[in-house]
Amino acid sequence: MTSADSAGDYEPVHSFVYPDKKDGSAITKGQVLDRNGSSGFRTAPTSGASGPFVVAVKSALAADTIVNVLDQGIVYLTAEGTINPGSLVMPASSTAGRVKAYTATSFGATPSQTDLQNAAAESRSIVGRYMGKVSENDGATAPSAATTADIIRVRFFGGF
């Protein structure tokens, strides 16, 4: 395992990092980003975030037009709420740019068309799988549940 000190650090093997267009907002290293239409990437909001998703591997000022992002690979992110080992993660609902555990919405035995459409949209917000905290999953320490503000190791695959 590669040592990581902060959100946005990543393991370079099998990671895909590149510069991309950003919108007019400032971005902090380690935030999950989504595309703001044709304006470029922005910090994924707490509601209405839609893929494709990436992670900022370097901070960018509001005046910058480019942000360096990770599209796939193992990256360190900031947790929101409890996330159990192996859980799928999605953009957070309380703090923009963080991730939380994905929990599928349940519905009755006879789901409506709207229920099915909402479930499909919800599943497209999955961005990765929680692998453990920074000091875990190193071959000697088993992963444990993360809580709010923990820096966590995520196999990021970006969503749709």
Backbone as CSV, one residue per row, in Angstrom:
resi,resn,N_x,N_y,N_z,CA_x,CA_y,CA_z,C_x,C_y,C_z
1,MET,0.842,-1.183,0.000,0.000,0.000,0.000,0.882,1.239,0.000
2,THR,0.482,2.249,-0.727,1.183,3.521,-0.767,0.743,4.368,0.412
3,SER,1.685,5.072,1.029,1.349,5.946,2.138,0.558,7.148,1.631
4,ALA,-0.463,7.533,2.354,-1.270,8.693,1.997,-1.490,9.537,3.236
5,ASP,-1.392,10.818,3.070,-1.594,11.728,4.187,-2.913,12.484,4.107
6,SER,-3.444,12.651,2.914,-4.634,13.479,2.783,-5.530,13.010,1.642
7,ALA,-6.760,13.492,1.685,-7.697,13.212,0.603,-7.115,13.757,-0.694
8,GLY,-7.269,12.994,-1.748,-6.727,13.376,-3.050,-5.418,12.699,-3.379
9,ASP,-4.741,12.138,-2.361,-3.560,11.329,-2.652,-4.059,10.060,-3.339
10,TYR,-3.225,9.483,-4.179,-3.655,8.282,-4.907,-2.479,7.358,-5.133
11,GLU,-2.798,6.108,-5.413,-1.788,5.110,-5.716,-1.591,5.110,-7.225
12,PRO,-0.394,5.405,-7.706,-0.191,5.623,-9.141,-0.354,4.392,-10.034
13,VAL,-0.172,3.211,-9.492,-0.312,2.013,-10.314,-1.785,1.838,-10.699
14,HIS,-2.050,1.727,-11.977,-3.392,1.525,-12.524,-4.320,2.712,-12.310
15,SER,-3.782,3.882,-12.017,-4.604,5.076,-11.886,-4.544,5.865,-13.184
16,PHE,-5.620,6.533,-13.502,-5.694,7.344,-14.705,-5.940,8.779,-14.276
17,VAL,-4.917,9.636,-14.421,-4.973,11.032,-13.994,-4.705,11.914,-15.204
18,TYR,-5.470,12.994,-15.333,-5.311,13.890,-16.480,-5.877,15.272,-16.140
19,PRO,-5.490,16.313,-16.894,-6.086,17.639,-16.699,-7.399,17.720,-17.480
20,ASP,-8.380,18.422,-16.917,-9.659,18.594,-17.603,-10.202,19.988,-17.292
21,LYS,-11.190,20.382,-18.038,-11.837,21.678,-17.892,-12.604,21.733,-16.575
22,LYS,-12.567,22.900,-15.904,-13.354,23.092,-14.691,-14.237,24.315,-14.846
23,ASP,-15.275,24.398,-14.036,-16.142,25.570,-14.078,-15.495,26.712,-13.298
24,GLY,-16.214,27.749,-12.970,-15.638,28.936,-12.338,-15.485,28.873,-10.836
25,SER,-15.688,27.723,-10.219,-15.578,27.620,-8.762,-14.216,27.074,-8.343
26,ALA,-13.828,27.398,-7.109,-12.597,26.836,-6.545,-12.839,25.367,-6.204
27,ILE,-11.796,24.564,-6.346,-11.880,23.129,-6.065,-10.737,22.760,-5.128
28,THR,-11.047,21.927,-4.143,-10.056,21.483,-3.164,-9.610,20.067,-3.483
29,LYS,-8.313,19.824,-3.368,-7.769,18.477,-3.573,-8.549,17.476,-2.726
30,GLY,-8.895,16.336,-3.349,-9.581,15.269,-2.639,-11.086,15.300,-2.752
31,GLN,-11.644,16.336,-3.375,-13.092,16.386,-3.535,-13.541,15.541,-4.726
32,VAL,-14.706,14.914,-4.578,-15.349,14.246,-5.699,-15.994,15.352,-6.528
33,LEU,-15.814,15.266,-7.846,-16.334,16.280,-8.759,-17.325,15.656,-9.731
34,ASP,-18.258,16.476,-10.209,-19.124,16.069,-11.309,-19.077,17.154,-12.377
35,ARG,-19.553,16.829,-13.557,-19.498,17.791,-14.661,-20.687,18.731,-14.566
36,ASN,-20.402,20.034,-14.634,-21.416,21.079,-14.579,-21.765,21.482,-16.012
37,GLY,-22.489,20.597,-16.689,-22.829,20.854,-18.090,-21.581,21.047,-18.924
38,SER,-21.609,22.020,-19.813,-20.448,22.280,-20.667,-19.416,23.165,-19.981
39,SER,-19.709,23.611,-18.744,-18.799,24.503,-18.021,-17.558,23.801,-17.485
40,GLY,-17.607,22.481,-17.323,-16.480,21.735,-16.779,-16.810,21.133,-15.427
41,PHE,-15.798,20.568,-14.777,-16.013,19.901,-13.494,-16.171,20.900,-12.365
42,ARG,-16.942,20.496,-11.354,-17.181,21.271,-10.139,-17.235,20.297,-8.970
43,THR,-17.165,20.801,-7.744,-17.352,19.951,-6.575,-18.757,19.357,-6.641
44,ALA,-18.846,18.033,-6.510,-20.160,17.366,-6.583,-21.058,17.910,-5.478
45,PRO,-22.206,18.460,-5.837,-23.106,19.025,-4.831,-23.748,17.938,-3.973
46,THR,-24.375,18.352,-2.870,-24.989,17.398,-1.948,-26.311,16.856,-2.457
47,SER,-26.849,17.446,-3.493,-28.026,16.876,-4.150,-27.937,17.226,-5.635
48,GLY,-28.413,16.320,-6.448,-28.417,16.565,-7.878,-27.100,16.312,-8.580
49,ALA,-26.140,15.704,-7.916,-24.860,15.375,-8.568,-25.103,14.295,-9.605
50,SER,-24.467,14.437,-10.747,-24.595,13.412,-11.775,-23.268,13.244,-12.489
51,GLY,-22.990,12.001,-12.857,-21.712,11.672,-13.465,-21.574,12.220,-14.862
52,PRO,-20.384,12.116,-15.402,-19.283,11.320,-14.862,-18.664,11.987,-13.634
53,PHE,-18.114,11.160,-12.756,-17.466,11.642,-11.542,-15.966,11.432,-11.649
54,VAL,-15.202,12.349,-11.054,-13.753,12.258,-10.960,-13.357,12.774,-9.580
55,VAL,-12.057,12.686,-9.239,-11.544,13.218,-7.979,-10.453,14.223,-8.291
56,ALA,-10.484,15.373,-7.623,-9.429,16.373,-7.783,-8.170,15.881,-7.074
57,VAL,-7.064,15.780,-7.799,-5.801,15.357,-7.183,-4.902,16.558,-6.888
58,LYS,-5.396,17.737,-7.191,-4.703,18.989,-6.906,-5.770,20.066,-6.769
59,SER,-5.591,20.990,-5.834,-6.544,22.090,-5.686,-6.460,23.025,-6.882
60,ALA,-7.552,23.720,-7.168,-7.598,24.693,-8.261,-8.339,25.936,-7.782
61,LEU,-7.835,27.093,-8.134,-8.473,28.355,-7.786,-9.675,28.601,-8.685
62,ALA,-10.571,29.482,-8.262,-11.744,29.815,-9.072,-11.326,30.324,-10.448
63,ALA,-10.236,31.063,-10.531,-9.783,31.632,-11.802,-9.132,30.602,-12.724
64,ASP,-8.739,29.448,-12.201,-8.132,28.408,-13.030,-9.171,27.833,-13.989
65,THR,-8.721,27.438,-15.147,-9.629,26.834,-16.129,-9.462,25.316,-16.219
66,ILE,-8.418,24.796,-15.599,-8.085,23.368,-15.650,-7.950,22.828,-14.225
67,VAL,-8.360,21.581,-14.038,-8.149,20.883,-12.769,-7.592,19.507,-13.095
68,ASN,-6.638,19.032,-12.292,-6.077,17.689,-12.473,-6.969,16.699,-11.738
69,VAL,-7.429,15.684,-12.462,-8.406,14.756,-11.913,-7.977,13.300,-12.084
70,LEU,-8.512,12.456,-11.199,-8.351,11.009,-11.289,-9.691,10.445,-11.733
71,ASP,-9.645,9.650,-12.789,-10.840,9.064,-13.376,-11.066,7.646,-12.857
72,GLN,-9.983,6.947,-12.559,-10.080,5.597,-12.005,-8.787,5.258,-11.289
73,GLY,-8.897,4.360,-10.319,-7.732,3.935,-9.551,-8.039,3.938,-8.070
74,ILE,-7.001,3.789,-7.260,-7.160,3.807,-5.806,-6.797,5.202,-5.324
75,VAL,-7.754,5.830,-4.659,-7.599,7.217,-4.219,-8.094,7.340,-2.784
76,TYR,-7.618,8.361,-2.109,-8.004,8.610,-0.722,-9.008,9.751,-0.690
77,LEU,-10.155,9.499,-0.028,-11.249,10.454,0.027,-11.673,10.677,1.467
78,THR,-12.559,11.635,1.691,-13.076,11.916,3.029,-14.477,11.333,3.156
79,ALA,-14.676,10.590,4.242,-15.949,9.905,4.479,-16.979,10.832,5.111
80,GLU,-18.242,10.516,4.836,-19.371,11.125,5.526,-20.206,9.984,6.090
81,GLY,-20.436,9.987,7.376,-21.221,8.927,8.002,-20.438,7.631,8.140
82,THR,-21.124,6.584,8.522,-20.495,5.273,8.687,-20.440,4.558,7.342
83,ILE,-19.256,4.033,7.023,-19.080,3.250,5.796,-18.408,1.945,6.195
84,ASN,-19.073,0.831,5.962,-18.526,-0.479,6.306,-17.581,-0.977,5.219
85,PRO,-16.580,-1.779,5.600,-15.636,-2.308,4.609,-16.355,-3.005,3.464
86,GLY,-15.904,-2.739,2.269,-16.477,-3.350,1.084,-17.705,-2.645,0.537
87,SER,-18.207,-1.637,1.244,-19.404,-0.928,0.794,-19.141,-0.108,-0.455
88,LEU,-20.151,-0.011,-1.295,-20.110,0.910,-2.415,-20.279,2.318,-1.863
89,VAL,-19.669,3.310,-2.517,-19.783,4.693,-2.057,-20.296,5.590,-3.185
90,MET,-20.891,6.707,-2.766,-21.468,7.678,-3.686,-21.211,9.082,-3.127
91,PRO,-21.447,10.133,-3.912,-21.255,11.483,-3.376,-22.098,11.705,-2.122
92,ALA,-21.536,12.438,-1.170,-22.174,12.691,0.114,-23.389,13.606,-0.015
93,SER,-24.275,13.530,0.985,-25.483,14.353,0.970,-25.444,15.503,1.970
94,SER,-24.394,15.579,2.794,-24.294,16.681,3.761,-23.119,17.606,3.487
95,THR,-21.986,17.054,3.052,-20.798,17.864,2.785,-20.337,17.617,1.359
96,ALA,-20.421,18.642,0.532,-20.053,18.522,-0.883,-18.616,18.034,-1.021
97,GLY,-18.395,17.117,-1.964,-17.061,16.616,-2.260,-16.648,15.379,-1.492
98,ARG,-17.406,14.994,-0.466,-17.108,13.782,0.300,-17.900,12.605,-0.264
99,VAL,-17.680,11.408,0.307,-18.451,10.228,-0.087,-19.133,9.603,1.114
100,LYS,-20.241,8.929,0.843,-20.991,8.205,1.874,-21.290,6.812,1.345
101,ALA,-21.748,5.943,2.229,-22.128,4.591,1.823,-23.356,4.661,0.922
102,TYR,-23.338,3.854,-0.122,-24.495,3.752,-1.005,-25.486,2.794,-0.387
103,THR,-26.715,3.210,-0.274,-27.801,2.356,0.178,-28.922,2.490,-0.829
104,ALA,-29.269,1.398,-1.460,-30.332,1.424,-2.465,-31.667,1.742,-1.814
105,THR,-32.429,2.591,-2.461,-33.767,2.898,-2.001,-34.642,1.668,-2.206
106,SER,-35.430,1.345,-1.209,-36.319,0.190,-1.353,-37.714,0.674,-1.741
107,PHE,-38.434,-0.177,-2.445,-39.803,0.137,-2.818,-40.604,-1.150,-2.808
108,GLY,-41.907,-1.028,-2.926,-42.836,-2.146,-2.770,-42.708,-3.226,-3.825
109,ALA,-43.576,-4.224,-3.695,-43.564,-5.390,-4.580,-43.968,-5.046,-6.012
110,THR,-44.689,-3.982,-6.186,-45.109,-3.568,-7.538,-44.597,-2.153,-7.800
111,PRO,-43.309,-2.043,-8.124,-42.738,-0.713,-8.325,-43.327,-0.023,-9.557
112,SER,-43.438,1.277,-9.448,-43.932,2.070,-10.575,-42.786,2.355,-11.547
113,GLN,-43.113,2.863,-12.692,-42.091,3.256,-13.672,-41.164,4.304,-13.068
114,THR,-41.722,5.242,-12.311,-40.913,6.271,-11.657,-39.940,5.640,-10.663
115,ASP,-40.400,4.652,-9.882,-39.510,3.949,-8.943,-38.326,3.339,-9.678
116,LEU,-38.599,2.683,-10.802,-37.536,2.042,-11.580,-36.574,3.068,-12.171
117,GLN,-37.091,4.162,-12.662,-36.231,5.212,-13.203,-35.366,5.827,-12.117
118,ASN,-35.948,6.064,-10.944,-35.182,6.622,-9.826,-34.096,5.658,-9.360
119,ALA,-34.405,4.359,-9.309,-33.416,3.355,-8.907,-32.267,3.306,-9.899
120,ALA,-32.580,3.384,-11.186,-31.531,3.381,-12.209,-30.647,4.610,-12.082
121,ALA,-31.245,5.769,-11.865,-30.476,7.002,-11.717,-29.600,6.947,-10.460
122,GLU,-30.168,6.420,-9.385,-29.428,6.308,-8.126,-28.201,5.410,-8.280
123,SER,-28.353,4.301,-8.990,-27.230,3.370,-9.142,-26.094,3.997,-9.962
124,ARG,-26.414,4.963,-10.811,-25.369,5.638,-11.594,-24.543,6.596,-10.750
125,SER,-24.945,6.819,-9.499,-24.173,7.710,-8.628,-23.094,6.965,-7.843
126,ILE,-23.016,5.651,-7.986,-21.971,4.876,-7.310,-20.627,5.227,-7.942
127,VAL,-19.653,5.632,-7.107,-18.347,6.049,-7.636,-17.205,5.105,-7.279
128,GLY,-17.417,4.175,-6.343,-16.327,3.284,-5.968,-16.693,2.351,-4.844
129,ARG,-15.656,1.679,-4.308,-15.821,0.720,-3.215,-14.827,1.055,-2.110
130,TYR,-15.338,1.122,-0.871,-14.515,1.420,0.303,-13.612,0.230,0.627
131,MET,-12.300,0.483,0.744,-11.326,-0.580,0.994,-10.741,-0.553,2.403
132,GLY,-10.897,0.540,3.123,-10.332,0.658,4.460,-9.834,2.069,4.705
133,LYS,-9.486,2.327,5.967,-8.909,3.630,6.311,-7.456,3.659,5.851
134,VAL,-6.828,4.808,5.976,-5.456,4.996,5.511,-4.508,3.950,6.090
135,SER,-4.633,3.647,7.371,-3.691,2.747,8.033,-4.106,1.279,7.967
136,GLU,-5.118,0.965,7.173,-5.632,-0.403,7.117,-5.460,-1.010,5.727
137,ASN,-5.851,-2.268,5.633,-5.832,-2.991,4.366,-4.427,-3.008,3.762
138,ASP,-3.442,-3.151,4.639,-2.039,-3.155,4.228,-1.435,-4.555,4.257
139,GLY,-2.271,-5.575,4.414,-1.793,-6.938,4.502,-1.618,-7.399,5.935
140,ALA,-1.632,-6.448,6.885,-1.472,-6.803,8.291,-2.644,-6.325,9.145
141,THR,-3.378,-5.325,8.662,-4.474,-4.749,9.423,-5.763,-4.846,8.619
142,ALA,-6.754,-5.513,9.172,-8.044,-5.654,8.481,-8.776,-4.315,8.462
143,PRO,-9.537,-4.053,7.407,-10.302,-2.809,7.352,-11.431,-2.780,8.374
144,SER,-11.754,-1.587,8.842,-12.856,-1.391,9.780,-13.769,-0.302,9.240
145,ALA,-14.900,-0.125,9.888,-15.859,0.885,9.448,-15.263,2.285,9.586
146,ALA,-15.538,3.116,8.604,-15.116,4.516,8.639,-16.247,5.355,9.213
147,THR,-15.900,6.486,9.776,-16.893,7.439,10.255,-16.597,8.813,9.647
148,THR,-17.479,9.750,9.881,-17.365,11.081,9.292,-15.986,11.685,9.509
149,ALA,-15.434,12.216,8.440,-14.150,12.919,8.378,-12.935,11.995,8.315
150,ASP,-13.130,10.662,8.375,-12.001,9.748,8.188,-11.503,9.850,6.750
151,ILE,-10.179,9.750,6.587,-9.606,9.629,5.246,-9.634,8.145,4.917
152,ILE,-10.255,7.812,3.790,-10.470,6.413,3.443,-9.879,6.079,2.078
153,ARG,-9.569,4.817,1.911,-9.016,4.291,0.663,-10.176,3.734,-0.167
154,VAL,-10.296,4.236,-1.410,-11.420,3.859,-2.260,-10.903,3.402,-3.612
155,ARG,-11.433,2.276,-4.073,-11.202,1.874,-5.471,-12.232,2.641,-6.271
156,PHE,-11.757,3.698,-6.924,-12.637,4.651,-7.609,-12.834,4.233,-9.055
157,PHE,-14.107,4.165,-9.478,-14.370,3.850,-10.866,-15.284,4.856,-11.525
158,GLY,-15.559,5.953,-10.856,-16.128,7.140,-11.480,-17.594,7.241,-11.779
159,GLY,-18.353,6.189,-11.735,-19.763,6.333,-12.045,-20.007,6.676,-13.490
160,PHE,-21.216,7.034,-13.800,-21.612,7.284,-15.184,-21.895,8.742,-15.418
